[in-house]
């Protein structure tokens, strides 16, 4: 595998890491990996979730994909008690019968960030 098979989009907040990486298989197909936080870190968990999901929509659109191509989602929050608010926002965003494998964990994150969403999508 050569690095030309992989496209990376630098993270504007942390230049040493990527926000998106896309690997295209030589015969077609491949994967998109993306990590998103909310553009507005002053809002509550529901609004930050919707903001991060909007960022993911942008990643998918740029790659010519939609939400149904997401095969895995890793959700990281600062407070596990925010799960019901997250689940509500997620349920309105994710198309029925297309839910990916998903994990939900609590972790320390940068000041103001309440949620980070990491996805894997099939090309």
Helices and strands as residue ranges (DSSP letters): G 3-5, E 6-10, E 18-24, E 30-36, H 45-62, G 67-69, E 70-77, G 80-82, H 83-93, E 101-106, E 115-122
